[in-house]
């Protein structure tokens, strides 16, 4: 028998308290949607209001989205370059309450990202991270940020912008292919270069985490960034990610890709070129590109609609059709 919540009007199988009229974690820039409580566990959804983006708990002004037309999807095939990160050096993994900070290191060879502006993509998949985490990213229940050195004299609040995230969660068949991706851009080549270009004081603090400047060059050549991930399920308890917690956030297991749209600087060393960066959120295009082959084969059919409209939706769920 359904229990009616007279406040929200929900029809729930168990007694339900409207979480939107009591204390909840939704941002002031988000709307709250009450959902049926399960076994006494609070259940509700926060969604950022139009003009804002985020997971509903943290909302910030919206970044424009890249249009996933044929030109952009062609560029995805051309410029998206997976980065091997097998040469990482003692990467750190730090944990807190329902949160982790991962030290990511880009490759040492061929991609000199320690002193470059660039756009990167971090991919997580269900096989490594489990269903709960991917579902949380898909629903907007996971918050992501990237940290580096703060220097108040430079007049900027952060080195990296997290531009967007997108996940697709498959139900029934193909469920192990569920995934989510985060897009970020390093906005400046380096703190030291930024200071010089803007006529600001340059001191020993104008360096990024783990970076030194000796004999006219930066070391290491790789970029080192600290990715913060938080959400109710981001822990190693049975109610959270359980054993998948360790595997998912092992820095050696992270799937990292570079927007490898190079700007020729005129010398013979192409690995010293600068990079064009993406100003808009291209995570939906990333997902479309990832599944383009199976979509074109006709083998990926969602009960919720065609795959393009599923990816374009706020929460992308695909219940695979069997025929």
C-alpha positions as CSV (number, residue, x, y, z in Angstrom):
1,X,0.0,0.0,0.0
2,X,1.3,3.4,-0.9
3,X,1.9,6.0,1.8
4,X,0.9,9.5,0.8
5,X,3.1,12.4,1.8
6,X,0.5,15.2,2.2
7,X,3.3,17.9,2.0
8,X,4.9,16.9,-1.3
9,X,2.1,14.8,-2.8
10,X,4.5,11.8,-3.4
11,X,3.1,8.3,-3.4
12,X,5.7,6.3,-1.5
13,X,5.8,2.6,-0.5
14,X,7.2,3.6,2.9
15,X,6.6,6.6,5.3
16,X,8.3,9.7,3.8
17,X,9.3,13.1,5.1
18,X,9.6,15.9,2.7
19,X,13.4,16.7,2.7
20,X,12.9,19.9,0.9
21,X,11.0,21.6,3.7
22,X,13.6,20.5,6.3
23,X,17.4,20.8,6.4
24,X,19.0,19.7,3.1
25,X,22.2,20.3,1.3
26,X,20.8,22.1,-1.8
27,X,22.6,25.2,-2.9
28,X,20.7,28.5,-2.8
29,X,21.1,28.5,-6.6
30,X,19.4,25.1,-6.9
31,X,15.9,23.6,-6.6
32,X,15.1,20.7,-4.3
33,X,13.0,17.7,-5.4
34,X,11.7,15.4,-2.7
35,X,12.0,11.7,-3.5
36,X,10.7,8.7,-1.6
37,X,12.7,7.9,1.5
38,X,14.0,4.3,1.5
39,X,14.3,2.4,4.8
40,X,14.4,5.6,6.6
41,X,17.3,7.0,4.5
42,X,16.7,10.6,3.4
43,X,16.2,10.9,-0.4
44,X,16.0,14.0,-2.4
45,X,17.6,15.6,-5.5
46,X,19.2,19.0,-5.9
47,X,19.3,20.6,-9.4
48,X,21.0,23.9,-10.2
49,X,18.7,26.6,-11.5
50,X,18.9,27.8,-15.1
51,X,22.1,29.8,-15.6
52,X,24.0,27.7,-13.1
53,X,25.9,24.4,-13.3
54,X,27.0,21.9,-10.7
55,X,25.7,19.0,-8.7
56,X,22.9,20.9,-7.0
57,X,24.8,21.1,-3.7
58,X,27.4,23.4,-5.3
59,X,26.3,25.6,-8.2
60,X,28.2,28.2,-10.1
61,X,27.5,30.3,-13.2
62,X,26.9,28.2,-16.3
63,X,29.7,27.7,-18.8
64,X,28.6,27.5,-22.4
65,X,28.4,24.1,-24.0
66,X,30.2,23.1,-27.2
67,X,27.7,22.2,-29.9
68,X,28.1,18.5,-30.8
69,X,27.7,18.9,-34.5
70,X,29.6,17.0,-37.2
71,X,32.5,19.4,-37.0
72,X,32.9,19.1,-33.3
73,X,32.6,15.3,-33.4
74,X,35.2,15.2,-36.2
75,X,37.5,17.3,-34.0
76,X,37.0,14.9,-31.1
77,X,38.3,12.0,-33.3
78,X,41.3,14.2,-34.4
79,X,42.3,16.0,-31.3
80,X,41.3,13.8,-28.4
81,X,44.5,12.0,-27.3
82,X,44.6,9.4,-24.5
83,X,47.7,10.1,-22.3
84,X,49.7,7.2,-20.9
85,X,50.4,7.8,-17.2
86,X,52.4,4.6,-16.4
87,X,55.4,6.7,-15.3
88,X,53.8,8.4,-12.3
89,X,56.1,9.1,-9.3
90,X,54.8,8.2,-5.9
91,X,51.3,9.7,-6.5
92,X,49.4,10.7,-3.4
93,X,45.8,9.7,-2.5
94,X,44.2,11.7,0.4
95,X,40.9,10.9,2.0
96,X,38.4,12.8,4.1
97,X,34.8,12.4,5.1
98,X,33.0,11.2,1.9
99,X,35.8,12.8,-0.2
100,X,39.2,12.1,-1.8
101,X,42.0,14.2,-3.3
102,X,43.9,12.5,-6.1
103,X,47.3,13.6,-7.2
104,X,47.3,13.3,-11.0
105,X,50.5,13.5,-13.0
106,X,50.6,13.9,-16.7
107,X,53.3,12.1,-18.7
108,X,56.9,13.2,-18.6
109,X,57.6,12.5,-22.3
110,X,56.2,14.1,-25.4
111,X,53.7,16.3,-23.6
112,X,55.3,19.1,-21.7
113,X,52.2,20.2,-19.8
114,X,53.9,21.6,-16.7
115,X,54.3,25.0,-18.4
116,X,51.4,24.9,-20.9
117,X,47.7,25.9,-21.0
118,X,45.7,22.9,-22.0
119,X,42.3,21.2,-21.8
120,X,42.1,17.7,-20.3
121,X,39.4,15.0,-19.7
122,X,39.3,12.6,-16.8
123,X,37.2,9.5,-17.4
124,X,35.8,7.0,-14.8
125,X,34.1,3.8,-15.7
126,X,31.8,1.3,-13.9
127,X,34.2,-1.6,-14.2
128,X,36.8,0.2,-12.0
129,X,34.6,2.5,-9.9
130,X,31.4,0.5,-9.5
131,X,27.8,1.4,-10.2
132,X,27.1,3.8,-7.2
133,X,29.9,6.2,-8.1
134,X,29.0,6.4,-11.9
135,X,25.4,6.7,-11.0
136,X,26.3,9.6,-8.6
137,X,28.3,11.4,-11.3
138,X,25.4,10.9,-13.8
139,X,22.8,12.3,-11.3
140,X,25.0,15.2,-10.3
141,X,25.5,13.8,-6.8
142,X,29.3,14.1,-7.0
143,X,31.3,17.4,-6.7
144,X,34.6,17.8,-8.4
145,X,37.2,20.6,-8.1
146,X,41.0,20.9,-8.9
147,X,43.5,22.6,-6.6
148,X,46.9,24.2,-6.9
149,X,49.0,26.8,-5.3
150,X,47.2,30.0,-4.2
151,X,49.1,33.3,-4.5
152,X,47.1,36.4,-3.5
153,X,49.6,38.7,-5.2
154,X,48.7,37.3,-8.6
155,X,45.1,38.4,-8.4
156,X,43.6,35.1,-9.5
157,X,41.7,32.5,-7.4
158,X,42.6,29.3,-9.3
159,X,44.8,27.8,-11.9
160,X,42.2,25.3,-13.2
161,X,38.6,25.5,-14.3
162,X,36.4,22.5,-14.1
163,X,34.3,23.1,-17.1
164,X,31.8,20.3,-16.9
165,X,31.0,16.6,-16.3
166,X,28.8,14.1,-18.0
167,X,27.9,10.5,-17.4
168,X,25.8,7.9,-19.1
169,X,24.4,5.0,-17.1
170,X,23.3,1.9,-18.9
171,X,20.6,-0.4,-17.4
172,X,20.3,-4.1,-18.2
173,X,22.5,-4.9,-21.2
174,X,25.8,-3.0,-21.7
175,X,25.8,-1.9,-18.0
176,X,29.5,-2.4,-17.6
177,X,30.1,0.4,-20.2
178,X,28.5,3.0,-17.9
179,X,31.0,5.9,-17.6
180,X,31.4,9.5,-16.7
181,X,33.9,12.2,-17.8
182,X,35.1,15.5,-16.3
183,X,36.6,18.3,-18.4
184,X,39.0,20.8,-17.0
185,X,41.3,23.5,-18.4
186,X,44.5,24.9,-17.1
187,X,43.9,28.6,-17.6
188,X,47.5,29.8,-17.5
189,X,50.8,28.3,-18.7
190,X,52.4,28.8,-15.2
191,X,52.0,31.1,-12.2
192,X,55.5,32.5,-13.0
193,X,54.7,33.2,-16.6
194,X,51.4,34.8,-15.6
195,X,53.1,37.1,-13.2
196,X,55.7,38.2,-15.7
197,X,53.1,38.8,-18.5
198,X,51.0,40.9,-16.2
199,X,53.9,42.9,-14.7
200,X,53.5,41.4,-11.2
201,X,56.0,40.6,-8.6
202,X,57.7,37.2,-9.1
203,X,58.9,35.4,-6.0
204,X,59.6,31.9,-4.9
205,X,55.9,31.4,-4.3
206,X,55.0,32.0,-7.9
207,X,55.3,28.2,-8.6
208,X,52.7,25.5,-8.8
209,X,52.6,22.4,-6.5
210,X,55.7,20.3,-6.9
211,X,57.2,22.7,-9.4
212,X,60.7,24.3,-9.3
213,X,62.4,26.8,-11.7
214,X,66.1,26.3,-12.3
215,X,68.4,27.4,-15.1
216,X,65.7,29.0,-17.0
217,X,63.3,26.1,-17.2
218,X,60.5,24.5,-15.2
219,X,60.8,21.1,-13.5
220,X,59.2,18.6,-13.7
221,X,58.1,18.8,-17.3
222,X,54.8,17.1,-16.3
223,X,51.8,18.8,-14.9
224,X,50.8,17.9,-11.3
225,X,47.2,18.6,-10.3
226,X,45.1,17.7,-7.2
227,X,41.6,16.6,-8.0
228,X,39.0,16.7,-5.2
229,X,36.0,14.4,-5.5
230,X,33.2,14.4,-2.9
231,X,29.8,12.9,-2.5
232,X,27.7,10.8,-0.1
233,X,29.0,7.5,-1.7
234,X,32.7,8.5,-1.9
235,X,33.9,6.2,0.8
236,X,35.0,2.6,1.2
237,X,32.1,1.4,3.3
238,X,29.6,-1.2,2.1
239,X,27.0,1.5,1.7
240,X,29.5,3.6,-0.3
241,X,31.8,2.3,-3.0
242,X,33.2,-0.6,-1.0
243,X,36.2,-2.3,-2.7
244,X,35.8,-0.1,-5.8
245,X,36.9,2.9,-3.8
246,X,40.6,1.9,-3.8
247,X,40.7,0.9,-7.5
248,X,38.7,3.9,-8.8
249,X,40.9,6.5,-7.2
250,X,44.2,4.8,-7.7
251,X,46.1,7.5,-9.6
252,X,47.7,4.8,-11.8
253,X,44.2,3.7,-13.0
254,X,42.9,7.1,-14.0
255,X,42.0,7.6,-17.7
256,X,43.3,10.9,-18.8
257,X,43.0,12.5,-22.2
258,X,44.4,15.7,-23.7
259,X,42.8,18.1,-26.2
260,X,45.8,17.8,-28.5
261,X,45.1,20.8,-30.8
262,X,48.6,22.1,-31.1
263,X,49.7,25.6,-32.1
264,X,52.9,25.4,-34.2
265,X,55.5,27.7,-32.7
266,X,57.8,27.5,-35.7
267,X,60.5,25.2,-34.4
268,X,61.2,21.5,-35.2
269,X,60.2,20.3,-31.7
270,X,56.4,19.7,-32.0
271,X,56.3,18.5,-28.4
272,X,57.1,22.0,-27.3
273,X,54.1,23.5,-29.1
274,X,51.3,25.3,-27.2
275,X,47.8,24.1,-27.3
276,X,44.4,25.6,-28.2
277,X,42.1,25.2,-25.3
278,X,38.3,24.6,-25.2
279,X,36.3,27.5,-23.8
280,X,33.0,25.5,-23.6
281,X,31.9,22.3,-22.0
282,X,32.5,19.5,-24.4
283,X,31.7,16.5,-22.1
284,X,28.5,15.6,-24.0
285,X,30.6,15.5,-27.2
286,X,33.1,13.3,-25.5
287,X,30.4,10.8,-24.6
288,X,29.0,10.9,-28.1
289,X,32.4,10.3,-29.6
290,X,33.1,7.4,-27.2
291,X,30.0,5.5,-28.3
292,X,29.9,6.6,-31.9
293,X,30.9,3.3,-33.4
294,X,28.2,1.2,-31.6
295,X,25.6,3.9,-32.2
296,X,26.3,3.9,-35.9
297,X,26.2,0.1,-36.0
298,X,22.6,0.3,-34.7
299,X,23.3,-1.9,-31.7
300,X,22.8,0.8,-29.1
301,X,19.1,1.5,-28.6
302,X,17.7,3.1,-25.5
303,X,14.1,2.7,-24.3
304,X,14.3,6.4,-23.2
305,X,14.9,7.6,-26.8
306,X,17.7,7.9,-29.3
307,X,21.2,8.1,-27.8
308,X,21.8,11.7,-28.8
309,X,18.7,12.9,-26.9
310,X,19.7,10.6,-23.9
311,X,23.1,12.2,-23.7
312,X,21.6,15.7,-24.1
313,X,19.4,15.1,-21.1
314,X,20.1,16.3,-17.6
315,X,20.5,12.8,-16.2
316,X,21.5,10.3,-18.9
317,X,20.0,6.9,-18.3
318,X,19.8,4.3,-21.1
319,X,17.7,1.1,-20.7
320,X,19.0,-1.0,-23.5
321,X,16.5,-2.5,-25.8
322,X,16.9,-6.2,-26.6
323,X,15.5,-6.0,-30.1
